Amino acid sequence: MDNLWRDDEAEKVVAGYQAKGTGRDLALRTYTTRLLGGEPRLVLHGGGNTSVKTEITDLVGDTHAVLCVKGSGWDMGTIEPPGLPAVKIAPLLKSRKLERLSDEDMVTLLRANLIDPASPNPSVEALLHAFLPHKFVDHTHSTAILAIADQAKSREMCAELFGRKMGFVPYIMPGFALAKAAADVFDQDPTVEGLILDKHGIFTFADTAKEAYDRMIHYVTLAEEHVKAKGHNPFTPAALPAVLASPADIAPMLRGAVAVDKGEGRFDRMVSVFRTSPDILDFVNAQQVEEMAARGVSTPDLSIRIKTGPMVLPAPAKDDLLGYRAVIDARVTAFAADYTGYFHSNDARDDVKRTYKDAMIAVDVGEMWIEAARDAESVGRFEPVSRPDLFDLEYWSLEQAKLAGAKPKPFTGQVALVTGGAGAIGAAIVKAFVAEGAHAVVLDLDGDKAAVVAKAAGNNSIGIACDITDPASVRAAFDRVVATFGGVDIVVSNAGAAWESPIATMDDALLRRSFELNFFAHQTVAQNAVRIMKEQKTGGVLLFNASKQAVNPGAKFGAYGLPKAATLFLSRQYALEHGADHIRVNAVNADRIRSGLLNDEMIANRAAARGLSVKDYMGGNLLGLEVTAEDVARAFVHHALAERTTADVTTVDGGNIAAAMR
């Protein structure tokens, strides 16, 4: 593993932090923590921890010896000094004399001795850092180290590889007991430069930031070189179908199968992420993959992300997708039953929704699990922590607290696609759905603008260039959605455009052009939405932006109103035919919304033609108020939330009796 320490870079970082009032010790601690956190083979997504022992002066001028240790919620790869809360070290050292200390009391002890009470909770391994005497302490879950530690004879293998340079700590769940045990191992031989924690990871320490970091890289590199020199390919390729189905073929099925059925047509959904590489393919295409997956995760810290390990599916044949859905359902049922049994058999010892971020974390963690498991098997036999011990950590209150902070919103884990998403109304719809937890897909003819809207909305939303009048372009866009998120749950068919012309003299080409965009494109989008929703079998929401023109036509707007009227009835046809699939279909009729359809120039012309001010023209309704794109967006969100409403039309125009539905 490359050593990334650079003297000039370190000093530049120190100078930058010191200019902001951070001491040298904490600045160097931040620098090397980031070096470690930037390497996925060492730590991932909040894993690992580091510390430095230093002195800090409080608000009244008293100086305290403190332990600055990684705080909960901070990622080592992006950490800043506030992510290393300072804890008075004397009370922590005194606690080592105790026979036992409950998890709750340990947290209380740590929080009671924070210099800044607003700081995040110190790491659950803070006491282990405190009990070691060195100034700088580093801890990672190196995949190469786990290849050695996840063995039946891990102690012997570590002794052979590291000699007396590294202490060995038998597996103990993190917390007070592990901290005492690790400190006892160090006391037996204070010359060691680090500790191997069985089935868990590695600690290195020194009196300088550079030396502690150097030692981490050194011992990880030794493990990597050992695997490379002694390892062999442990896998035998399995027989695969002649023509494999693609991930896009099976993703909606799989996503639907793992959705949690809450009854009465309600589902908690999970976003999926597809990843592949030669190493991943070697592993998943091996005959041994299912047996190895059943052995467990490479370090218990992964359990809060990927539980006891992965579910394994057989390779899908392109010519038997219908049969493969039955295989998926059976495997998911068996996997859930096995996990339920695991839970109940261990529960005496002591609402899930997966977002895109959660899925990416699980994929990253899973990829490193594959590497650790493969390397362990290549030099011996992959034998991770036992299931009962894994359960203790997975359902440890201090680990579960890491997940408790993210409260799900109504559309958490759901994917909402909006056509015409770069326009004023479309962008407002995107923003409204993301605010309620959805991952948005912004479809627009202008892909660059779609990307801008998606980025502004956040929550890993994506923008896609799409000509919705081209069925191939629409199909490609939906395929990309499946490849990115696994499927789609809410589709807002919003795109449209208006043209003015007297009906009797209208050019046929203009009317046909309008029908292509304002009717047939809605049909194409709806067909793709229903296709995926039916594969998922978790229902869905299909929403259409109709127009008041559909029920209250305006003079010279026949080219717009005619296809919009057809689209309004299209929504009812879909509601009629797909209610049994639990797909809810509704429409929104809006009027006088500032947008690409009704721009400032058109508004000014219409107001002048009626002898009105722009304000009076835009507020020309029963409420006397201008209706905004955000008002329209809220109507679409309302329909997506209305679980028992379909074939409905909501009018958003401030009140126009002539356009009221009858």
VENUR-V887226 format. One line per field, one symbol per residue. ss: DSSP state (a for helix, b for strand, c for the rest). phi: phi as a letter, one per 20 degrees, with the letter a starting at -180 (. if undefined). psi: psi as a letter, one per 20 degrees, with the letter a starting at -180 (. if undefined). A space follows every 10 residues. Layout:
ss->???
phi->???
psi->???
//
This chain:
ss->ccccccaaaa aaaaaaaacc cccaaaaaaa aaaaaaaccc ccccccccbb bbbbbbbccc ccbbbbbbbb bccccccccc aaabbbbbaa aaaaaaaccc ccaaaaaaaa aacbcccccc cbcccaaaaa accccbbbbb ccaaaaaaac cccaaaaaaa aaaaabbbbc cccccaaaaa aaaaaaaacc cccbbbbccc bbbbbbccaa aaaaaaaaaa aaaaaaaaaa ccccccbccc cccbccaaaa aaaaaaaacb bbbccbbbcb cccccccaaa aaaacbccaa aaacccccca aaaaaacccc ccccccbaaa aaaaaaaaaa aaaaaaaaaa aaaaaaaaac cccbcaaaaa aaaaaaaaaa aaaaaaaaac ccccccaaaa aaaaccaaaa aaaacccccc ccccbbbbbc cccaaaaaaa aaaaacccbb bbbbccaaaa aaaaaaaccc cbbbbccccc aaaaaaaaaa aaaaaccccb bbbccccccc bccccccaaa aaaaaaaaaa aaaaaaaaaa aaaaaacccb bbbbbccaaa ccccccbaaa aaaaaaaaaa aaaaaaaaaa acbbbbbbbb ccccccccca aaaaaaaaac cccaaaaacc ccccccccaa aaaaaaaaaa accccccbbb bbccccaaac cc
phi->.feefcgffg fffgfffffe neffgfffff fffffffedf edbblnfmac bbebcceefe neecfcdecg efnedffcfc gffcfecgeg fffffffffb bfgfffffgf ffdffdfeff gfgfdgffff fefffdcccc dgfffffefe cfdfffffff edmefcfcdg fbfgpfffgf ffffffffbf efdaceegmc rcdcbaecff fffgfgffff fgfffffffe fcfeddfefd gfcefegffd gffffffefe fenlmdcedc edcdbbagff fgffeefeff fffffpefbg gfffdclepe eddffeefeb fffffffggf ffffffffff fgfffdfffa .ecdefffff fffgfffffg ffffffffdr cfcffffgff fgfgdfgfff ffeffeefdg dgnddddcel fefffgfffg gffffeofee ddebfeffff fffffffnll fcdcfbefed gfffffffff fffednrbdc cdedfabdce agffdffgff fffffgeecf ffffffgfff gfffffmcmr cccdeeafff ccfdgmdffe fffffffgff ffffffecff emeecbccdc bldfaffcef fffffffffd mdfgffffdf bfemcfedff ffgffffgff effdcbmdcd ecbmobgfdf fc
psi->ppojppghgg hggggghhhj jprgghghgg ghghggiioi igqpmirrqr rppaqqpahj jppqprooqp qpiqphhjqr hijmqppphg hghhihiqgq orgghggggg hijpgoiiqr pqqijhhggh hpiqgppqpr lphghhhhhl qhlhgghggh gibjhpqpoq pqqqbggggg gghggghhni iqjrppopjg bqpqqriqgg hggghghghg hggghgghgi rrojqppqpq qgoqqrhhhi ghgghhhiqo ojqkjppoqp qqppqrrhgg hhghjqhigg hhhihaqhqh hihigjcirq ppqrppphjl hghhhhgggg ggggghgghg ggghiihhh. npporggggh ghggghghgg gggghghhjc ponaqrgghg gghgjphhgh hhiihnpqrh kpjqppppqk iirggghhgg gghhhjiqpq oopqhnhghg hgggghhakk qqqpppoiio hhhgghghhh gghgiiaqhp ponhqrqqqp pqhhjpphhg ghgghggifh hhggggghgh gghhhhkkbr poqpocqhhh imqqpjkhhg hghhhhhghg hhghggijhh jkopprqpor qlpoahhnrh ghggghghhj kqrgghghkm rhikqpprhh ggghhggghh hnikprkqpp pnjioohhjq q.
//
